[in-house]
Every structure is written in structure tokens, then in C-alpha cells.
């Protein structure tokens, strides 16, 4: 069986990130949140034993201000949205970078719109990467193999991570400059 036809690839191509309207509308206890997010993102982690989310992680995210504290030990759909985004991005970005990304998105869009956009983009990125459909990036290898596709995916990940970091840097600098100019007036 080729990598392209493996269950691993098929899981990525068929991955569905639940939209805001598909998230549980009842508030959940921490263990229910962990179970829901672990089930949702299980295929995005390499090892089934990987801890996608733990109580300690949630408490840490609350302490760092990424996620608001629970109310009466229950978590809302907004908590789920934030935690899903954090669990996906923590594989490539630092916590301050994730906070900045979330802040940028929710300054621009209502949280449900920003989250649903994240879901669509995540699914598209996974499909494009795992189906190798990068139309704008021509194939330069003389023979396409699993290894050449792996290299291509790695450089795309690096390029995308760098793009995100540079965008955050630019946005943060823009806010600082804007605040400084407001003080000078």
C-alpha cells in the first residue's frame, strides 16, 4: 500500500473540524472537554498515546490567559473553540504566538466566524497537503517519491510557519506604533 492510499492519509483528507454550530451546546465538565477534543483531533496526532489535552494543560492555558476560566467547573462552546485552535497550533507555534493569532482573528471577526474560518482553512490545508495539490508550487523533483513529497511538505510547513510569525510580528509592531502615535497627539 502506498502512503497516498493509506488510512493515515485518508483520515487527513476526510478530516472534519466541527463548526461552531456542531459543537456541544451544553456546557461540559473538564473530562468531557478533554474527551471531545481528543476524539476530534485524534487523527492529527502521530501517536494514539499522545495526550492532546489534559487537565494540567487546560489549567495552564487559563493561567496564561488563552482560555477564560470555567464557570461552575463547566466549559462553554467558546472554550471548546479556543482549545481546539490551541491544540492544533501548539504543534508548530509557541503559546504567545497562538495568543497573538487568536487576538488578531477575534479583533477582525466574531469568534464563531473566526473559528469556522479556521475549520475550513484547516481542512483545506490538510487536503491540499495530503493530496499534493499545491498548484502554485511547481514540482521540481525529476521523480516524485514519498521522500520528495515529505521534503516538499516540510518546506511548506516551514514557509507557512514563517509567514505566520512574520505576520504576527508585523501586526504586533503595527499596534505598538499605533499606540505610540496616539500618545504623541
C-alpha positions as a Markdown table, in Angstrom:
| # | Residue | x | y | z |
|---|---|---|---|---|
| 1 | Unk | 0.0 | 0.0 | 0.0 |
| 2 | Unk | 1.3 | 3.5 | -0.9 |
| 3 | Unk | 1.4 | 6.3 | 1.6 |
| 4 | Unk | -1.1 | 8.2 | -0.6 |
| 5 | Unk | -3.7 | 5.4 | -0.2 |
| 6 | Unk | -3.1 | 4.6 | 3.4 |
| 7 | Unk | -5.6 | 5.1 | 6.2 |
| 8 | Unk | -3.4 | 7.8 | 7.7 |
| 9 | Unk | -3.7 | 9.9 | 4.5 |
| 10 | Unk | -7.4 | 9.2 | 4.1 |
| 11 | Unk | -8.0 | 10.3 | 7.7 |
| 12 | Unk | -6.4 | 13.6 | 6.9 |
| 13 | Unk | -8.2 | 14.1 | 3.6 |
| 14 | Unk | -11.5 | 13.3 | 5.2 |
| 15 | Unk | -10.9 | 15.2 | 8.5 |
| 16 | Unk | -13.8 | 17.4 | 9.6 |
| 17 | Unk | -13.3 | 20.0 | 12.2 |
| 18 | Unk | -16.6 | 20.6 | 13.9 |
| 19 | Unk | -18.0 | 24.1 | 13.1 |
| 20 | Unk | -19.3 | 26.3 | 15.9 |
| 21 | Unk | -22.9 | 25.1 | 15.3 |
| 22 | Unk | -21.7 | 21.5 | 15.6 |
| 23 | Unk | -20.1 | 21.9 | 19.0 |
| 24 | Unk | -22.0 | 20.7 | 22.0 |
| 25 | Unk | -24.4 | 23.4 | 23.1 |
| 26 | Unk | -24.5 | 22.2 | 26.7 |
| 27 | Unk | -21.7 | 23.3 | 29.0 |
| 28 | Unk | -19.2 | 20.4 | 29.6 |
| 29 | Unk | -17.1 | 19.4 | 32.6 |
| 30 | Unk | -13.3 | 19.2 | 32.1 |
| 31 | Unk | -13.2 | 15.5 | 31.5 |
| 32 | Unk | -15.9 | 15.8 | 28.8 |
| 33 | Unk | -14.0 | 18.6 | 27.1 |
| 34 | Unk | -10.8 | 16.5 | 27.1 |
| 35 | Unk | -12.7 | 13.6 | 25.7 |
| 36 | Unk | -14.4 | 15.6 | 23.0 |
| 37 | Unk | -11.3 | 17.4 | 21.8 |
| 38 | Unk | -9.2 | 14.3 | 21.9 |
| 39 | Unk | -11.7 | 12.5 | 19.8 |
| 40 | Unk | -12.0 | 15.4 | 17.4 |
| 41 | Unk | -8.2 | 15.9 | 16.9 |
| 42 | Unk | -7.0 | 12.3 | 17.3 |
| 43 | Unk | -6.1 | 11.8 | 13.7 |
| 44 | Unk | -3.9 | 15.0 | 13.8 |
| 45 | Unk | -1.6 | 13.4 | 16.3 |
| 46 | Unk | 1.1 | 10.8 | 15.5 |
| 47 | Unk | 0.7 | 8.5 | 18.5 |
| 48 | Unk | -2.6 | 7.4 | 19.9 |
| 49 | Unk | -1.0 | 7.7 | 23.3 |
| 50 | Unk | -0.2 | 11.3 | 22.8 |
| 51 | Unk | -2.0 | 13.5 | 25.3 |
| 52 | Unk | -3.8 | 16.0 | 23.1 |
| 53 | Unk | -5.2 | 17.8 | 26.1 |
| 54 | Unk | -5.0 | 17.2 | 29.9 |
| 55 | Unk | -6.4 | 19.0 | 32.9 |
| 56 | Unk | -3.0 | 20.4 | 33.6 |
| 57 | Unk | -2.8 | 21.8 | 30.1 |
| 58 | Unk | -6.3 | 23.5 | 30.4 |
| 59 | Unk | -5.3 | 25.0 | 33.7 |
| 60 | Unk | -2.0 | 26.3 | 32.2 |
| 61 | Unk | -3.9 | 27.8 | 29.3 |
| 62 | Unk | -6.3 | 29.5 | 31.7 |
| 63 | Unk | -3.3 | 30.9 | 33.8 |
| 64 | Unk | -1.7 | 32.2 | 30.6 |
| 65 | Unk | -4.9 | 33.9 | 29.6 |
| 66 | Unk | -5.5 | 31.9 | 26.4 |
| 67 | Unk | -8.7 | 30.5 | 27.7 |
| 68 | Unk | -11.1 | 32.1 | 30.2 |
| 69 | Unk | -11.7 | 30.3 | 33.5 |
| 70 | Unk | -14.6 | 27.8 | 33.6 |
| 71 | Unk | -17.9 | 28.9 | 35.1 |
| 72 | Unk | -19.0 | 26.5 | 37.9 |
| 73 | Unk | -16.5 | 24.0 | 36.6 |
| 74 | Unk | -18.2 | 23.9 | 33.2 |
| 75 | Unk | -16.8 | 24.9 | 29.8 |
| 76 | Unk | -18.8 | 26.6 | 27.0 |
| 77 | Unk | -18.7 | 26.3 | 23.2 |
| 78 | Unk | -16.3 | 29.3 | 23.2 |
| 79 | Unk | -13.9 | 27.3 | 25.5 |
| 80 | Unk | -14.1 | 24.4 | 23.0 |
| 81 | Unk | -13.3 | 26.7 | 20.1 |
| 82 | Unk | -10.3 | 28.2 | 21.8 |
| 83 | Unk | -9.0 | 24.8 | 23.0 |
| 84 | Unk | -9.3 | 23.2 | 19.5 |
| 85 | Unk | -7.4 | 26.1 | 18.0 |
| 86 | Unk | -4.7 | 25.8 | 20.7 |
| 87 | Unk | -4.4 | 22.0 | 20.4 |
| 88 | Unk | -3.9 | 22.3 | 16.6 |
| 89 | Unk | -1.4 | 25.2 | 16.6 |
| 90 | Unk | 0.6 | 24.2 | 19.7 |
| 91 | Unk | 2.3 | 21.6 | 17.4 |
| 92 | Unk | 4.0 | 24.4 | 15.5 |
| 93 | Unk | 3.7 | 27.7 | 17.4 |
| 94 | Unk | 4.5 | 29.0 | 20.8 |
| 95 | Unk | 1.8 | 29.9 | 23.3 |
| 96 | Unk | 2.4 | 33.7 | 22.8 |
| 97 | Unk | 2.2 | 33.2 | 19.0 |
| 98 | Unk | -1.1 | 31.3 | 19.4 |
| 99 | Unk | -2.5 | 34.1 | 21.6 |
| 100 | Unk | -1.5 | 36.7 | 19.1 |
| 101 | Unk | -3.1 | 34.8 | 16.3 |
| 102 | Unk | -6.4 | 34.4 | 18.2 |
| 103 | Unk | -6.3 | 38.0 | 19.2 |
| 104 | Unk | -5.8 | 39.1 | 15.5 |
| 105 | Unk | -8.7 | 36.9 | 14.4 |
| 106 | Unk | -11.2 | 38.0 | 17.1 |
| 107 | Unk | -10.4 | 41.6 | 16.6 |
| 108 | Unk | -11.5 | 41.2 | 13.0 |
| 109 | Unk | -14.4 | 38.7 | 13.2 |
| 110 | Unk | -16.9 | 37.5 | 15.7 |
| 111 | Unk | -15.5 | 34.4 | 17.4 |
| 112 | Unk | -17.9 | 32.0 | 15.7 |
| 113 | Unk | -16.9 | 33.4 | 12.3 |
| 114 | Unk | -13.2 | 33.3 | 13.1 |
| 115 | Unk | -13.4 | 29.8 | 14.4 |
| 116 | Unk | -15.5 | 28.5 | 11.4 |
| 117 | Unk | -13.0 | 30.1 | 9.0 |
| 118 | Unk | -10.2 | 28.3 | 10.9 |
| 119 | Unk | -12.0 | 25.0 | 10.5 |
| 120 | Unk | -12.4 | 25.5 | 6.7 |
| 121 | Unk | -8.8 | 26.5 | 6.3 |
| 122 | Unk | -7.5 | 23.6 | 8.4 |
| 123 | Unk | -9.5 | 21.1 | 6.3 |
| 124 | Unk | -8.3 | 22.7 | 3.1 |
| 125 | Unk | -4.7 | 22.8 | 4.2 |
| 126 | Unk | -4.8 | 19.2 | 5.2 |
| 127 | Unk | -6.5 | 18.1 | 1.9 |
| 128 | Unk | -4.1 | 20.2 | -0.2 |
| 129 | Unk | -1.0 | 18.9 | 1.6 |
| 130 | Unk | -2.1 | 15.3 | 1.8 |
| 131 | Unk | -3.4 | 15.3 | -1.8 |
| 132 | Unk | -0.4 | 17.3 | -3.0 |
| 133 | Unk | -2.5 | 19.9 | -4.8 |
| 134 | Unk | -0.2 | 22.9 | -4.4 |
| 135 | Unk | -1.0 | 24.4 | -7.8 |
| 136 | Unk | 1.2 | 27.5 | -7.3 |
| 137 | Unk | 4.3 | 25.5 | -6.3 |
| 138 | Unk | 5.6 | 23.5 | -9.3 |
| 139 | Unk | 7.2 | 20.1 | -8.7 |
| 140 | Unk | 10.9 | 20.3 | -9.3 |
| 141 | Unk | 11.9 | 16.7 | -8.5 |
| 142 | Unk | 12.7 | 14.6 | -11.5 |
| 143 | Unk | 11.0 | 11.7 | -9.9 |
| 144 | Unk | 8.2 | 12.2 | -7.4 |
| 145 | Unk | 8.6 | 9.8 | -4.4 |
| 146 | Unk | 7.4 | 9.7 | -0.8 |
| 147 | Unk | 10.7 | 11.3 | 0.2 |
| 148 | Unk | 10.3 | 14.2 | -2.3 |
| 149 | Unk | 6.8 | 14.8 | -1.1 |
| 150 | Unk | 8.0 | 14.7 | 2.5 |
| 151 | Unk | 10.6 | 17.3 | 1.8 |
| 152 | Unk | 8.0 | 19.4 | -0.1 |
| 153 | Unk | 5.6 | 19.2 | 2.9 |
| 154 | Unk | 8.4 | 20.1 | 5.3 |
| 155 | Unk | 9.4 | 23.2 | 3.4 |
| 156 | Unk | 5.8 | 24.2 | 3.0 |
| 157 | Unk | 5.3 | 23.9 | 6.8 |
| 158 | Unk | 8.4 | 26.0 | 7.4 |
| 159 | Unk | 7.2 | 28.6 | 4.9 |
| 160 | Unk | 3.8 | 28.8 | 6.4 |
| 161 | Unk | 5.1 | 28.9 | 10.0 |
| 162 | Unk | 7.5 | 31.7 | 9.0 |
| 163 | Unk | 4.6 | 33.6 | 7.3 |
| 164 | Unk | 2.6 | 33.4 | 10.4 |
| 165 | Unk | 5.4 | 34.5 | 12.7 |
| 166 | Unk | 6.2 | 37.4 | 10.4 |
| 167 | Unk | 2.6 | 38.4 | 10.1 |
| 168 | Unk | 2.3 | 38.4 | 13.9 |
| 169 | Unk | 5.5 | 40.4 | 14.3 |
| 170 | Unk | 4.2 | 42.9 | 11.8 |
| 171 | Unk | 0.8 | 43.1 | 13.4 |
| 172 | Unk | 2.2 | 43.5 | 16.9 |
| 173 | Unk | 4.6 | 46.2 | 15.7 |
| 174 | Unk | 1.7 | 48.0 | 14.0 |
| 175 | Unk | -0.2 | 48.0 | 17.3 |
| 176 | Unk | 2.8 | 49.4 | 19.2 |
| 177 | Unk | 3.4 | 52.1 | 16.5 |
| 178 | Unk | -0.3 | 53.0 | 16.6 |
| 179 | Unk | -0.3 | 53.3 | 20.4 |
| 180 | Unk | 2.9 | 55.4 | 20.3 |
| 181 | Unk | 1.5 | 57.8 | 17.7 |
| 182 | Unk | -1.7 | 58.1 | 19.8 |
| 183 | Unk | 0.3 | 59.2 | 22.8 |
| 184 | Unk | 2.2 | 61.8 | 20.7 |
| 185 | Unk | -1.0 | 63.5 | 19.6 |
